[in-house]
């Protein structure tokens, strides 16, 4: 079965304007998220920002956090910490699987 780009949540398919319309935010806000390294979308060959469904989810989270009073620097740090937690959980799962395979 062939996977189409829209099947891949990480495929950069959506323009700034499309995402702004979807989430009811200003395009300038999306550019600020990129400039502050909060959400870094891919770039098309012409240099235009292209968002994946995964990045759109991150933008939604950023909108919520900013709405709760967080600065973009704080939102970026929250995202970094969440990524570290995911990585540590994956590492722990691998270690547990290794130990289980050895019968420990």
N, C-alpha and C positions, 0 to 999 in steps of 0.2 A: 504494500500500500504506500503510495506516495504522499508525503506530508506536504501540504500546501503552506505558504507563508503565514496565512491567517490562523493555521492550526498551532503555530509556535508562539507561545506567549512572549518570547524574547525577540520576535521579528519586528524590526523597526518600520511600522506601516503608517503611522499617523502623524500628520503635520501639526505644527504649533496651533494653527487655527482650528483644526479639528478637535484637538485636545481641549483647547480653551472653550470651545462650544460645548463639548461633552460634559465638562466639569463646571461650567459657568464661572470661569476665572478669566482674568485679563491675560493676554499674550505676554505682557510685560512681566507679570508674576512668574510665568513659566521661564522666561529668559533669566530672571533673577535667581530662580532655583538652580539653573545651569551655571550661572556666574558664581554662585556661592557653593558649588559642588554638592548640592543637596540631591538633585536628580540630574544626571548627565545623559541626555539622549544621544543616540547615534547621529551622525551627519550623513546626508545624501552626498552624492558626488558633486553637487552644486553648493554644498556647505549648509543646506537647510537642516534644521533639527527634525529628527524623525523618532517618534516615541513608540515603544512596544507596549503591549498590554501590561506587562510587568512594571514598566516605568510609570504608566498611567496609574496603577495601584499605588505606587510610591508617591506620586503627586497628590493623590487623594489623601493619603496619610499626612503629607506635609500640609495640605490645606487645613485638615482637622487640627493639627498641632499649632499652626500659626493662629487659627481661630481661637485656640485656648490660651493664646498669649505668648507662645514660644517665639524666639527670634530664629532666623534662618541658621545662624551658627549653632543654636541649641538643637534644632531639628536635624542638622547634619550630624551632630554628635550622637543623638539618639539613634539615627540610622546606622552609624558606625558601630555603636554598642550592640544593636540588634544583630548586625552581621557577625560580630564576634561571638555572640551567644549561639547563633546558628552553627558557626564553625566549631565551637567547643562541643556542642551537642553531637555533631557528626563525628568528631574525633572520639568522643566517649562511646558512641555506638560502635565505631570500628574497633575500639579497644575491647569492649565487651564481647563482640563477635569473635575476636582473636582468642580471648580467654576461654570462651565457650568451646571453640574448636579444639583447644588444647586440653579441655576437660577440667579447667580450673574452677 
